Every structure is written in C-alpha cells, then in structure tokens.
Amino acid sequence: MSNPFPIIVENLSKTYQVTDREGGFAASVRGFFKRKYQDVKAVQNVSFRIGAGEIVGFLGPNGAGKTTTLKMLSGLLHPTSGTANVLGYTPWHRSNDYLRSITLVMGQRNRLSWDIPAADSFLLNQAIYRVSDADYRKTFEELDQLLELGPIIRKPVRNLSLGERMKCELAASLLHRPSVLFLDEPTIGLDIGAQARIRSFLKEYNQRRGATIILTSHYMADVTALCERIIIIHEGQLKYDGRLTDLSRRIAPYKLIGVVLKECEACDLSQYGTLMPSEVEGKILLKVKAEETPSIAARLLAEQAVQDLTIEDPPIEDVIGRAFSDARTFAQS
C-alpha cells in the first residue's frame, strides 16, 4: 500500500551562523583576526504532513523561512536538526532516485541556458534524467498541449518574454514526470494573463499526474485558485496549518454586503453595518458580522428599494495580511 503522506516533516530546523561586526575600517581589521558570529534561526521546529495529490500553499512574509524549507526538502540544504521524509527518501542524502522523483522551480532563478533555444535545454534534461526517447516524446507532447510550447522553444531563451520563459522553465522541470513539485514563486513578475495560464496548467498537471505540490506565492490569486489548504510560517515558525476558508472565518469573521439601490441621492445605510470604501460607482459596501448576514440582507430587501445585492467574503489579501501582522491570531487550539 502506498504511503498516503508522501511528505512528512518533523521538527525541521535550520540555523545559520553569520558574521556580526560594526562598520568602519577598524572594525574590519579587528574582525579579520577575531570574528564575532550570531545565530540566525531561519526555520524552527516546523512539522507537517502533506497527502498524495494535495496542492498546499506555503505562505509567509519575506524572510519567514519558506524558501529555506523548500531547499531542505529538495535536498539543497542540510537541516540543523529534525527530519524529513519525501517519497520515502531523506532529501539531503540526494539519492539519484529521489532527485528523479521531484522538481524545484524558483521563479527568480533560471535553469535554462540563456544563449540557446529552450529545446536544446530540454534535450539536456532528457539526458541528465535518463528519459527514454519514447517517454520524452510522450511527455513533451502533453506539455506542449498544456503550455503551447511550439512557437517559442526554438528561440534563444534570452529572446523570450518572462511569461514565455516561465512556460519553458516549467516544462523543463517536468520532463522527467516528477511526483512532487516544490514551486517557489512560479508566477512572480508575470502579467495577469500569464499568471492565469500558469495556474491553469498547474491545476491540469495535478489532475492528470496526481502530483503533490507545495506552492509559495505572494499572489493570492495563485493560492485561492489552487490551494484548499495553506501552511503559514512566520519568523521561521509554523503558525497555521489548515483550510483557507477556516482561517478566513477565524480571523476575519465578517461578510461584505454590496447594495445598489434603485434611487439613491443621499441614502444612509449605516444602520445596517459599517460603511466600507467601494470601487464600484453607485455600489454601497457594508461590513457585517458573518452570523448576522442573512438577517441584515433580508432587512435590506424588505426596507430598501434594492436593485442589486451581493454577499462577498473578505478579500483574501486582507485575511492573509492580518494573519502575517498579528501572530496572536495563530494560537492553536
């Protein structure tokens, strides 16, 4: 029976030792003979399990420890303490079988050769991962169908747009059909259309291959489109692990009621809830407690000349922003 948890992390920690000195020439001379160090705890006792085929959002502010964790899970870094088991392997042992089973995509790093067409880098990856010609052709045809690679793979990588390059980066990372994907900001810097295409591709790849995916992203549209579960890490510590909808109910237990009235010159709806700024002309936005939403909506319909009424969840950016800024909201029950 296959392991239902291809990723198991227990008390994983990473501490860096960095040089600590004052500025100036004299401090530089002193530091040459006697250096002072300080410990920087990048990741502290992080534990979680991820099931087969899950897409999990791994979130946190800059410097929270997200990339360090992914580098340990992909075998690029040794932890200071703790254990990790991915597909039955210890990542930092870097066995060939393990490396052929995973991939790491970093949106700010280039894995393709800059001066040659992407097609040549694909062939190099085929050789590195020892993919047979038949499997390579089959996988490439599938990726081409999903990403529309044909028009771009014969151009030198330096001549590709950022969106085109990210398509090729993803394709190159998936030619060996990995079972686990570590994706670190795969849509960073892309325009809205390119982001949507990458998200659609990742969802389709997950459904076709049953791949397990850990995704970090500062674009909340990536998270809401792909992830039901999120893990939040802050200052190296795991602060939340659960459903995105549960987090929203927990730290932002309110709804937004949008109202458009048939006639409204100086209408005041403040008795129904807190008035909020609205980006749509003629639309009044009310913030109300989640449990009071049905009754307030009914009152509005009964008492006002309502032309249109919508009920919306709090913007996910607000929820995650509050989660990052207030560690007290993460007290685990």
C-alpha positions as YAML, in Angstrom:
chain: A
units: angstrom
residues:
- id: 1
  name: MET
  ca: [0.00, 0.00, 0.00]
- id: 2
  name: SER
  ca: [1.43, 3.40, -1.00]
- id: 3
  name: ASN
  ca: [2.18, 5.98, 1.67]
- id: 4
  name: PRO
  ca: [-0.79, 8.39, 1.99]
- id: 5
  name: PHE
  ca: [1.68, 11.10, 3.06]
- id: 6
  name: PRO
  ca: [4.48, 11.49, 0.51]
- id: 7
  name: ILE
  ca: [5.82, 14.46, 2.50]
- id: 8
  name: ILE
  ca: [6.41, 14.11, 6.25]
- id: 9
  name: VAL
  ca: [8.30, 16.83, 8.13]
- id: 10
  name: GLU
  ca: [9.11, 16.55, 11.83]
- id: 11
  name: ASN
  ca: [10.68, 19.37, 13.88]
- id: 12
  name: LEU
  ca: [12.73, 20.63, 10.95]
- id: 13
  name: SER
  ca: [15.10, 23.46, 11.86]
- id: 14
  name: LYS
  ca: [17.81, 25.45, 10.10]
- id: 15
  name: THR
  ca: [20.14, 27.89, 11.87]
- id: 16
  name: TYR
  ca: [22.69, 29.98, 10.01]
- id: 17
  name: GLN
  ca: [25.80, 31.42, 11.64]
- id: 18
  name: VAL
  ca: [26.50, 34.88, 10.24]
- id: 19
  name: THR
  ca: [29.30, 37.35, 10.86]
- id: 20
  name: ASP
  ca: [28.43, 40.17, 13.25]
- id: 21
  name: ARG
  ca: [30.60, 43.29, 13.23]
- id: 22
  name: GLU
  ca: [30.36, 47.06, 13.27]
- id: 23
  name: GLY
  ca: [31.08, 49.19, 10.23]
- id: 24
  name: GLY
  ca: [34.35, 51.02, 9.65]
- id: 25
  name: PHE
  ca: [37.98, 50.23, 8.90]
- id: 26
  name: ALA
  ca: [38.99, 49.50, 12.50]
- id: 27
  name: ALA
  ca: [36.13, 47.01, 12.92]
- id: 28
  name: SER
  ca: [37.17, 45.34, 9.66]
- id: 29
  name: VAL
  ca: [40.72, 44.89, 10.94]
- id: 30
  name: ARG
  ca: [39.53, 43.50, 14.28]
- id: 31
  name: GLY
  ca: [37.14, 41.17, 12.50]
- id: 32
  name: PHE
  ca: [39.98, 39.83, 10.37]
- id: 33
  name: PHE
  ca: [41.71, 38.45, 13.49]
- id: 34
  name: LYS
  ca: [38.73, 37.70, 15.69]
- id: 35
  name: ARG
  ca: [35.30, 37.35, 14.21]
- id: 36
  name: LYS
  ca: [32.05, 37.51, 16.09]
- id: 37
  name: TYR
  ca: [29.10, 35.43, 14.99]
- id: 38
  name: GLN
  ca: [25.42, 35.37, 15.70]
- id: 39
  name: ASP
  ca: [22.89, 32.62, 15.09]
- id: 40
  name: VAL
  ca: [20.01, 33.32, 12.74]
- id: 41
  name: LYS
  ca: [17.16, 30.85, 13.12]
- id: 42
  name: ALA
  ca: [15.69, 30.63, 9.62]
- id: 43
  name: VAL
  ca: [13.38, 27.67, 10.39]
- id: 44
  name: GLN
  ca: [12.39, 26.48, 13.86]
- id: 45
  name: ASN
  ca: [10.83, 23.09, 14.65]
- id: 46
  name: VAL
  ca: [8.47, 23.00, 11.67]
- id: 47
  name: SER
  ca: [6.27, 19.90, 11.36]
- id: 48
  name: PHE
  ca: [3.58, 18.98, 8.84]
- id: 49
  name: ARG
  ca: [2.32, 16.18, 6.61]
- id: 50
  name: ILE
  ca: [1.06, 16.53, 3.05]
- id: 51
  name: GLY
  ca: [-1.12, 13.91, 1.41]
- id: 52
  name: ALA
  ca: [-0.73, 12.44, -2.04]
- id: 53
  name: GLY
  ca: [-2.08, 14.73, -4.75]
- id: 54
  name: GLU
  ca: [-2.52, 17.74, -2.45]
- id: 55
  name: ILE
  ca: [-1.68, 21.27, -3.55]
- id: 56
  name: VAL
  ca: [-0.70, 23.18, -0.42]
- id: 57
  name: GLY
  ca: [0.02, 26.89, -0.22]
- id: 58
  name: PHE
  ca: [3.14, 27.60, 1.85]
- id: 59
  name: LEU
  ca: [2.80, 31.23, 2.88]
- id: 60
  name: GLY
  ca: [4.59, 33.84, 4.92]
- id: 61
  name: PRO
  ca: [6.11, 37.31, 4.69]
- id: 62
  name: ASN
  ca: [9.54, 37.87, 3.19]
- id: 63
  name: GLY
  ca: [12.22, 36.22, 5.33]
- id: 64
  name: ALA
  ca: [9.76, 33.88, 7.02]
- id: 65
  name: GLY
  ca: [11.69, 30.71, 6.06]
- id: 66
  name: LYS
  ca: [9.65, 29.47, 3.11]
- id: 67
  name: THR
  ca: [12.47, 29.16, 0.58]
- id: 68
  name: THR
  ca: [14.83, 27.69, 3.20]
- id: 69
  name: THR
  ca: [12.26, 24.97, 3.95]
- id: 70
  name: LEU
  ca: [11.82, 24.14, 0.26]
- id: 71
  name: LYS
  ca: [15.58, 23.99, -0.22]
- id: 72
  name: MET
  ca: [15.85, 21.47, 2.63]
- id: 73
  name: LEU
  ca: [13.00, 19.38, 1.23]
- id: 74
  name: SER
  ca: [14.58, 19.38, -2.23]
- id: 75
  name: GLY
  ca: [17.98, 18.40, -0.83]
- id: 76
  name: LEU
  ca: [19.85, 21.66, -1.45]
- id: 77
  name: LEU
  ca: [20.35, 22.35, 2.27]
- id: 78
  name: HIS
  ca: [21.07, 20.18, 5.29]
- id: 79
  name: PRO
  ca: [18.93, 20.98, 8.33]
- id: 80
  name: THR
  ca: [20.42, 21.83, 11.69]
- id: 81
  name: SER
  ca: [18.01, 19.38, 13.31]
- id: 82
  name: GLY
  ca: [14.81, 17.50, 12.62]
- id: 83
  name: THR
  ca: [13.78, 15.00, 9.97]
- id: 84
  name: ALA
  ca: [12.00, 14.96, 6.63]
- id: 85
  name: ASN
  ca: [10.75, 12.07, 4.56]
- id: 86
  name: VAL
  ca: [9.72, 12.73, 0.96]
- id: 87
  name: LEU
  ca: [8.56, 9.74, -1.09]
- id: 88
  name: GLY
  ca: [10.42, 7.51, 1.35]
- id: 89
  name: TYR
  ca: [13.74, 9.35, 0.95]
- id: 90
  name: THR
  ca: [15.75, 11.67, 3.17]
- id: 91
  name: PRO
  ca: [16.08, 14.69, 0.85]
- id: 92
  name: TRP
  ca: [19.59, 15.85, 1.79]
- id: 93
  name: HIS
  ca: [21.03, 12.41, 1.07]
- id: 94
  name: ARG
  ca: [20.36, 13.43, -2.55]
- id: 95
  name: SER
  ca: [19.99, 9.94, -3.95]
- id: 96
  name: ASN
  ca: [19.59, 9.80, -7.72]
- id: 97
  name: ASP
  ca: [16.22, 8.05, -7.43]
- id: 98
  name: TYR
  ca: [14.97, 10.85, -5.19]
- id: 99
  name: LEU
  ca: [16.17, 13.63, -7.47]
- id: 100
  name: ARG
  ca: [14.42, 11.94, -10.40]
- id: 101
  name: SER
  ca: [11.17, 11.96, -8.40]
- id: 102
  name: ILE
  ca: [10.98, 15.67, -7.51]
- id: 103
  name: THR
  ca: [11.48, 19.09, -9.01]
- id: 104
  name: LEU
  ca: [12.15, 22.56, -7.63]
- id: 105
  name: VAL
  ca: [11.05, 25.61, -9.62]
- id: 106
  name: MET
  ca: [12.16, 29.01, -8.39]
- id: 107
  name: GLY
  ca: [10.60, 31.93, -10.20]
- id: 108
  name: GLN
  ca: [13.65, 34.11, -9.56]
- id: 109
  name: ARG
  ca: [16.18, 31.54, -10.80]
- id: 110
  name: ASN
  ca: [16.92, 30.50, -14.37]
- id: 111
  name: ARG
  ca: [17.54, 26.81, -15.10]
- id: 112
  name: LEU
  ca: [17.61, 27.22, -18.89]
- id: 113
  name: SER
  ca: [20.77, 28.08, -20.83]
- id: 114
  name: TRP
  ca: [20.47, 31.73, -21.75]
- id: 115
  name: ASP
  ca: [22.00, 31.71, -25.24]
- id: 116
  name: ILE
  ca: [20.48, 28.57, -26.76]
- id: 117
  name: PRO
  ca: [16.90, 27.61, -27.58]
- id: 118
  name: ALA
  ca: [14.82, 26.02, -24.83]
- id: 119
  name: ALA
  ca: [14.52, 22.90, -27.00]
- id: 120
  name: ASP
  ca: [18.25, 22.24, -26.53]
- id: 121
  name: SER
  ca: [17.94, 22.58, -22.75]
- id: 122
  name: PHE
  ca: [15.05, 20.11, -22.88]
- id: 123
  name: LEU
  ca: [17.29, 17.57, -24.61]
- id: 124
  name: LEU
  ca: [19.98, 18.15, -21.99]
- id: 125
  name: ASN
  ca: [17.46, 17.45, -19.23]
- id: 126
  name: GLN
  ca: [16.38, 14.32, -21.06]
- id: 127
  name: ALA
  ca: [19.96, 13.07, -20.91]
- id: 128
  name: ILE
  ca: [20.51, 14.11, -17.27]
- id: 129
  name: TYR
  ca: [17.36, 12.34, -16.07]
- id: 130
  name: ARG
  ca: [17.85, 9.41, -18.46]
- id: 131
  name: VAL
  ca: [14.41, 9.76, -20.00]
- id: 132
  name: SER
  ca: [13.87, 7.39, -22.92]
- id: 133
  name: ASP
  ca: [13.10, 8.85, -26.34]
- id: 134
  name: ALA
  ca: [9.59, 7.40, -26.26]
- id: 135
  name: ASP
  ca: [8.81, 8.82, -22.81]
- id: 136
  name: TYR
  ca: [10.36, 12.17, -23.74]
- id: 137
  name: ARG
  ca: [8.21, 12.50, -26.87]
- id: 138
  name: LYS
  ca: [5.07, 11.50, -24.97]
- id: 139
  name: THR
  ca: [5.73, 13.90, -22.08]
- id: 140
  name: PHE
  ca: [6.72, 16.75, -24.38]
- id: 141
  name: GLU
  ca: [3.54, 16.34, -26.43]
- id: 142
  name: GLU
  ca: [1.49, 16.51, -23.24]
- id: 143
  name: LEU
  ca: [3.33, 19.61, -22.00]
- id: 144
  name: ASP
  ca: [3.07, 21.23, -25.42]
- id: 145
  name: GLN
  ca: [-0.69, 20.65, -25.39]
- id: 146
  name: LEU
  ca: [-1.00, 22.30, -21.97]
- id: 147
  name: LEU
  ca: [1.51, 25.13, -22.41]
- id: 148
  name: GLU
  ca: [1.55, 25.76, -26.19]
- id: 149
  name: LEU
  ca: [5.33, 25.49, -26.43]
- id: 150
  name: GLY
  ca: [5.66, 25.03, -30.19]
- id: 151
  name: PRO
  ca: [6.08, 28.70, -31.22]
- id: 152
  name: ILE
  ca: [8.70, 29.52, -28.55]
- id: 153
  name: ILE
  ca: [11.03, 26.59, -27.85]
- id: 154
  name: ARG
  ca: [13.28, 27.27, -30.83]
- id: 155
  name: LYS
  ca: [14.02, 30.86, -29.86]
- id: 156
  name: PRO
  ca: [17.09, 31.62, -27.72]
- id: 157
  name: VAL
  ca: [15.94, 31.91, -24.13]
- id: 158
  name: ARG
  ca: [17.24, 35.49, -23.89]
- id: 159
  name: ASN
  ca: [14.72, 36.48, -26.60]
- id: 160
  name: LEU
  ca: [11.69, 35.11, -24.74]
- id: 161
  name: SER
  ca: [9.31, 37.23, -22.72]
- id: 162
  name: LEU
  ca: [9.14, 36.50, -18.99]
- id: 163
  name: GLY
  ca: [5.86, 34.63, -19.43]
- id: 164
  name: GLU
  ca: [7.27, 32.53, -22.28]
- id: 165
  name: ARG
  ca: [10.41, 31.79, -20.28]
- id: 166
  name: MET
  ca: [8.37, 30.61, -17.28]
- id: 167
  name: LYS
  ca: [6.42, 28.27, -19.55]
- id: 168
  name: CYS
  ca: [9.70, 26.75, -20.72]
- id: 169
  name: GLU
  ca: [11.08, 26.65, -17.17]
- id: 170
  name: LEU
  ca: [8.05, 24.65, -16.02]
- id: 171
  name: ALA
  ca: [8.26, 22.32, -19.00]
- id: 172
  name: ALA
  ca: [11.97, 21.69, -18.42]
- id: 173
  name: SER
  ca: [11.31, 20.88, -14.76]
- id: 174
  name: LEU
  ca: [8.56, 18.37, -15.60]
- id: 175
  name: LEU
  ca: [10.05, 16.39, -18.48]
- id: 176
  name: HIS
  ca: [11.05, 13.59, -16.07]
- id: 177
  name: ARG
  ca: [7.48, 13.40, -14.68]
- id: 178
  name: PRO
  ca: [8.19, 14.21, -11.01]
- id: 179
  name: SER
  ca: [5.76, 13.06, -8.34]
- id: 180
  name: VAL
  ca: [6.45, 16.02, -6.04]
- id: 181
  name: LEU
  ca: [6.72, 19.66, -7.12]
- id: 182
  name: PHE
  ca: [8.28, 22.38, -4.97]
- id: 183
  name: LEU
  ca: [7.25, 25.69, -6.55]
- id: 184
  name: ASP
  ca: [8.77, 28.89, -5.18]
- id: 185
  name: GLU
  ca: [7.03, 31.96, -6.65]
- id: 186
  name: PRO
  ca: [6.43, 30.39, -10.10]
- id: 187
  name: THR
  ca: [4.33, 33.36, -11.30]
- id: 188
  name: ILE
  ca: [6.46, 36.20, -9.93]
- id: 189
  name: GLY
  ca: [6.70, 39.14, -12.30]
- id: 190
  name: LEU
  ca: [4.18, 37.75, -14.80]
- id: 191
  name: ASP
  ca: [1.23, 39.73, -16.11]
- id: 192
  name: ILE
  ca: [-2.29, 38.72, -15.12]
- id: 193
  name: GLY
  ca: [-2.90, 36.69, -18.27]
- id: 194
  name: ALA
  ca: [0.35, 34.73, -17.93]
- id: 195
  name: GLN
  ca: [-0.35, 34.07, -14.24]
- id: 196
  name: ALA
  ca: [-3.76, 32.65, -15.11]
- id: 197
  name: ARG
  ca: [-2.26, 30.37, -17.78]
- id: 198
  name: ILE
  ca: [0.38, 29.03, -15.37]
- id: 199
  name: ARG
  ca: [-2.28, 28.40, -12.69]
- id: 200
  name: SER
  ca: [-4.46, 26.57, -15.19]
- id: 201
  name: PHE
  ca: [-1.50, 24.45, -16.26]
- id: 202
  name: LEU
  ca: [-0.56, 23.51, -12.69]
- id: 203
  name: LYS
  ca: [-4.12, 22.51, -11.87]
- id: 204
  name: GLU
  ca: [-4.36, 20.38, -15.00]
- id: 205
  name: TYR
  ca: [-0.97, 18.76, -14.37]
- id: 206
  name: ASN
  ca: [-2.00, 17.94, -10.79]
- id: 207
  name: GLN
  ca: [-5.23, 16.33, -12.00]
- id: 208
  name: ARG
  ca: [-3.53, 14.33, -14.76]
- id: 209
  name: ARG
  ca: [-0.49, 13.14, -12.80]
- id: 210
  name: GLY
  ca: [-1.74, 13.18, -9.20]
- id: 211
  name: ALA
  ca: [1.37, 15.19, -8.33]
- id: 212
  name: THR
  ca: [1.83, 16.56, -4.81]
- id: 213
  name: ILE
  ca: [2.62, 20.28, -4.89]
- id: 214
  name: ILE
  ca: [3.94, 22.78, -2.34]
- id: 215
  name: LEU
  ca: [3.46, 26.30, -3.64]
- id: 216
  name: THR
  ca: [4.81, 29.58, -2.30]
- id: 217
  name: SER
  ca: [3.43, 32.78, -3.78]
- id: 218
  name: HIS
  ca: [2.79, 36.39, -2.87]
- id: 219
  name: TYR
  ca: [-0.06, 36.46, -5.40]
- id: 220
  name: MET
  ca: [-3.18, 35.45, -3.51]
- id: 221
  name: ALA
  ca: [-4.93, 34.60, -6.78]
- id: 222
  name: ASP
  ca: [-2.49, 31.68, -7.10]
- id: 223
  name: VAL
  ca: [-3.41, 30.45, -3.64]
- id: 224
  name: THR
  ca: [-7.19, 30.79, -3.96]
- id: 225
  name: ALA
  ca: [-7.20, 29.15, -7.40]
- id: 226
  name: LEU
  ca: [-5.05, 26.15, -6.48]
- id: 227
  name: CYS
  ca: [-4.97, 25.55, -2.71]
- id: 228
  name: GLU
  ca: [-7.68, 24.47, -0.30]
- id: 229
  name: ARG
  ca: [-5.10, 24.04, 2.46]
- id: 230
  name: ILE
  ca: [-2.45, 26.53, 3.49]
- id: 231
  name: ILE
  ca: [0.52, 26.45, 5.85]
- id: 232
  name: ILE
  ca: [1.66, 29.80, 7.26]
- id: 233
  name: ILE
  ca: [5.20, 30.23, 8.51]
- id: 234
  name: HIS
  ca: [6.34, 33.37, 10.30]
- id: 235
  name: GLU
  ca: [9.79, 34.12, 11.71]
- id: 236
  name: GLY
  ca: [10.75, 30.52, 10.98]
- id: 237
  name: GLN
  ca: [7.89, 29.01, 12.98]
- id: 238
  name: LEU
  ca: [4.77, 27.27, 11.74]
- id: 239
  name: LYS
  ca: [1.80, 29.40, 12.78]
- id: 240
  name: TYR
  ca: [-1.17, 27.90, 10.93]
- id: 241
  name: ASP
  ca: [-1.94, 24.68, 9.07]
- id: 242
  name: GLY
  ca: [-5.47, 24.24, 7.80]
- id: 243
  name: ARG
  ca: [-8.10, 25.21, 5.28]
- id: 244
  name: LEU
  ca: [-8.02, 28.68, 3.83]
- id: 245
  name: THR
  ca: [-11.75, 29.10, 4.48]
- id: 246
  name: ASP
  ca: [-11.28, 28.19, 8.14]
- id: 247
  name: LEU
  ca: [-8.58, 30.84, 8.52]
- id: 248
  name: SER
  ca: [-10.88, 33.43, 6.99]
- id: 249
  name: ARG
  ca: [-13.69, 32.59, 9.45]
- id: 250
  name: ARG
  ca: [-11.23, 32.61, 12.31]
- id: 251
  name: ILE
  ca: [-9.53, 35.98, 11.92]
- id: 252
  name: ALA
  ca: [-11.96, 37.86, 9.66]
- id: 253
  name: PRO
  ca: [-15.43, 36.66, 10.77]
- id: 254
  name: TYR
  ca: [-17.39, 39.12, 8.69]
- id: 255
  name: LYS
  ca: [-19.04, 39.45, 5.27]
- id: 256
  name: LEU
  ca: [-19.31, 42.30, 2.81]
- id: 257
  name: ILE
  ca: [-22.79, 43.11, 1.53]
- id: 258
  name: GLY
  ca: [-22.81, 45.11, -1.70]
- id: 259
  name: VAL
  ca: [-26.01, 47.07, -2.35]
- id: 260
  name: VAL
  ca: [-27.15, 49.01, -5.41]
- id: 261
  name: LEU
  ca: [-30.34, 50.98, -4.81]
- id: 262
  name: LYS
  ca: [-32.84, 51.99, -7.48]
- id: 263
  name: GLU
  ca: [-32.87, 55.55, -6.20]
- id: 264
  name: CYS
  ca: [-30.09, 56.92, -4.03]
- id: 265
  name: GLU
  ca: [-29.21, 60.57, -3.78]
- id: 266
  name: ALA
  ca: [-28.16, 60.89, -0.12]
- id: 267
  name: CYS
  ca: [-29.02, 57.45, 1.18]
- id: 268
  name: ASP
  ca: [-27.58, 56.36, 4.52]
- id: 269
  name: LEU
  ca: [-27.33, 52.62, 5.18]
- id: 270
  name: SER
  ca: [-25.03, 52.88, 8.19]
- id: 271
  name: GLN
  ca: [-27.76, 51.43, 10.44]
- id: 272
  name: TYR
  ca: [-27.25, 48.08, 8.70]
- id: 273
  name: GLY
  ca: [-23.48, 47.81, 9.09]
- id: 274
  name: THR
  ca: [-20.12, 49.54, 8.79]
- id: 275
  name: LEU
  ca: [-19.75, 51.50, 5.56]
- id: 276
  name: MET
  ca: [-16.67, 50.48, 3.59]
- id: 277
  name: PRO
  ca: [-14.95, 52.09, 0.57]
- id: 278
  name: SER
  ca: [-16.38, 50.82, -2.70]
- id: 279
  name: GLU
  ca: [-14.52, 50.74, -6.00]
- id: 280
  name: VAL
  ca: [-17.76, 50.44, -8.00]
- id: 281
  name: GLU
  ca: [-19.70, 53.64, -8.62]
- id: 282
  name: GLY
  ca: [-23.21, 53.50, -7.17]
- id: 283
  name: LYS
  ca: [-22.45, 50.42, -5.06]
- id: 284
  name: ILE
  ca: [-22.65, 50.72, -1.27]
- id: 285
  name: LEU
  ca: [-20.44, 48.28, 0.63]
- id: 286
  name: LEU
  ca: [-21.39, 47.21, 4.16]
- id: 287
  name: LYS
  ca: [-19.25, 45.21, 6.58]
- id: 288
  name: VAL
  ca: [-21.39, 42.99, 8.81]
- id: 289
  name: LYS
  ca: [-20.82, 40.12, 11.22]
- id: 290
  name: ALA
  ca: [-20.92, 36.77, 9.45]
- id: 291
  name: GLU
  ca: [-23.70, 35.38, 11.66]
- id: 292
  name: GLU
  ca: [-25.86, 38.47, 11.08]
- id: 293
  name: THR
  ca: [-25.51, 38.46, 7.28]
- id: 294
  name: PRO
  ca: [-28.79, 36.62, 6.45]
- id: 295
  name: SER
  ca: [-30.94, 38.80, 8.69]
- id: 296
  name: ILE
  ca: [-29.37, 42.08, 7.52]
- id: 297
  name: ALA
  ca: [-29.69, 41.08, 3.87]
- id: 298
  name: ALA
  ca: [-33.37, 40.29, 4.47]
- id: 299
  name: ARG
  ca: [-33.91, 43.67, 6.15]
- id: 300
  name: LEU
  ca: [-32.27, 45.49, 3.26]
- id: 301
  name: LEU
  ca: [-34.50, 43.75, 0.73]
- id: 302
  name: ALA
  ca: [-37.62, 44.46, 2.81]
- id: 303
  name: GLU
  ca: [-36.86, 48.06, 3.77]
- id: 304
  name: GLN
  ca: [-34.95, 49.50, 0.80]
- id: 305
  name: ALA
  ca: [-35.54, 49.80, -2.94]
- id: 306
  name: VAL
  ca: [-32.76, 47.33, -3.78]
- id: 307
  name: GLN
  ca: [-31.77, 46.92, -7.40]
- id: 308
  name: ASP
  ca: [-28.90, 44.51, -6.74]
- id: 309
  name: LEU
  ca: [-27.46, 42.82, -3.66]
- id: 310
  name: THR
  ca: [-24.31, 40.69, -3.33]
- id: 311
  name: ILE
  ca: [-22.71, 38.93, -0.38]
- id: 312
  name: GLU
  ca: [-18.92, 38.54, -0.52]
- id: 313
  name: ASP
  ca: [-16.22, 37.02, 1.65]
- id: 314
  name: PRO
  ca: [-13.46, 39.31, 2.95]
- id: 315
  name: PRO
  ca: [-10.68, 39.82, 0.37]
- id: 316
  name: ILE
  ca: [-8.14, 37.06, 0.83]
- id: 317
  name: GLU
  ca: [-5.35, 39.65, 0.75]
- id: 318
  name: ASP
  ca: [-6.84, 41.22, 3.88]
- id: 319
  name: VAL
  ca: [-7.13, 37.86, 5.63]
- id: 320
  name: ILE
  ca: [-3.54, 36.83, 4.88]
- id: 321
  name: GLY
  ca: [-2.28, 40.32, 5.68]
- id: 322
  name: ARG
  ca: [-3.89, 40.20, 9.10]
- id: 323
  name: ALA
  ca: [-2.50, 36.72, 9.62]
- id: 324
  name: PHE
  ca: [1.04, 37.89, 8.86]
- id: 325
  name: SER
  ca: [0.81, 41.02, 11.01]
- id: 326
  name: ASP
  ca: [-0.77, 39.58, 14.16]
- id: 327
  name: ALA
  ca: [0.85, 36.41, 15.48]
- id: 328
  name: ARG
  ca: [-1.76, 36.18, 18.25]
- id: 329
  name: THR
  ca: [-4.36, 35.08, 15.70]
- id: 330
  name: PHE
  ca: [-2.42, 31.84, 15.30]
- id: 331
  name: ALA
  ca: [-2.89, 30.45, 18.79]
- id: 332
  name: GLN
  ca: [-3.52, 26.80, 18.10]
- id: 333
  name: SER
  ca: [-6.39, 25.12, 19.89]
...
